[in-house]
Structure formats: C-alpha cells, structure tokens
C-alpha cells in the first residue's frame, strides 16, 4: 500500500501463538510507535469480557470524556455513552487511556487524515496497523526489548 504522505507502508496484523499479556504489549507498543502519525483516535469503552482490574480506572475516565463531550455539546445526548469516544493522542492522559483500553476493547481506531493506521477489535484478539519501514523497525525493536518475538506480527495477506 502507498500512502501519499509517508510513502510505502505495510499492513501488519497480530499473529497467533502469543500470550494475552504479550498481545496487550503489542497493542501498546504499536500505538506508541504510531502516536505521532495519528490525527484522530476513537475508542469504544466496551469489551466482551470484564475489564482487567488494572485498566478499570482508564475505563471510568474514558466514560467521563464521553460525558464531558455531551456536556460541551460536542457529542449527541442520544449517542451510546461508551461508543466512539474521541481520544486526543496529543494529550498524555487521554493517550494513556487509549494504551490501557485498546488491547481489551471491541474497537479502537487511529486515523491519519482519511487513512486508518491503527485498528484494534474483538476484545484484544485483533490488531491491524499500517506502518512505514522505519515504524516497523522501531516496533520490532521495542518488541524485541520486551522479549516478544517478531513473529507476533505478520504481513496482512490480501485475498484476491
């Protein structure tokens, strides 16, 4: 895939065979690598299972972001309070909420302009990212430092 702003990008997906703890780390490290290239992020504060205790505070704060957006008139009162919460990735506190919840949510997205660059879904079992060669190298280096094999990610195969 070619991105007009950043040149050639590869689509990577989460591969099978790594532990749930490693899956969460892969999601988080992918977001850290992609952060500077994400203009808009959205998060669903909804999971197919119970939120891990260590992220419950982030879950509550994400819901408070949605309530604030309603109070500020930026979000419809009729909108599901836990769905499509806007996350400002430039704000460290909001970015931390995204880092905590993305590995467990039914859906989180990061966009650069009109191009999706990060997608997490299915309560942590699905991850898709579009990365440049430099971002891929940085991500693999970060994963290696955490003793997560490079095989945790695979190039997305396109069915024709």
NORLIN-V880118 format. One record per residue. PSI is psi in whole degrees, -180 to 180 (NA if undefined). NEAR is the number of other ideal C-beta (glycine too) atoms within 12 Angstrom. Layout:
psi=(PSI	PSI)
near=(NEAR	NEAR)
This chain:
psi=(143	132	129	-34	-33	7	-150	132	153	145	122	147	159	132	163	163	11	157	161	-37	-41	-38	-47	-41	-38	-45	-49	-44	-36	-44	-41	-42	-39	-13	-49	-19	5	124	-40	136	148	148	138	120	64	136	155	-15	-173	144	138	142	-35	-11	2	-40	-41	-38	-49	-40	-33	-42	-35	-31	-42	-43	-40	-40	-36	-48	-34	-2	14	-8	140	141	-24	-13	145	124	-22	-1	141	40	126	134	126	104	-14	-21	116	-41	-43	-39	-38	-38	-43	-44	-42	-42	-27	-39	-5	-7	163	-19	132	141	148	130	143	107	-127	14	126	131	-13	130	122	139	-179	38	45	-8	-9	132	133	134	152	117	150	171	-40	-43	-40	-45	-43	-44	-47	-36	-43	-42	-41	-41	-24	7	33	126	150	-19	-1	-21	145	153	131	127	132	125	131	NA)
near=(21	13	22	12	16	23	15	17	29	29	27	35	30	37	24	15	15	27	16	18	18	26	32	32	31	44	45	36	36	42	41	31	32	44	32	19	31	35	24	26	39	37	45	34	36	27	30	16	16	13	27	22	11	16	30	19	18	33	31	19	26	42	27	21	33	33	20	19	25	20	13	13	9	17	23	14	14	8	18	18	25	26	24	27	39	31	40	25	33	15	16	14	19	31	29	24	37	45	37	35	44	53	40	41	43	29	32	49	36	40	22	28	15	11	25	28	39	48	34	41	28	25	27	34	25	28	45	34	43	37	38	27	17	19	34	28	16	22	36	26	17	26	31	19	14	22	14	29	18	22	19	32	36	22	20	21	11	9	4	3)
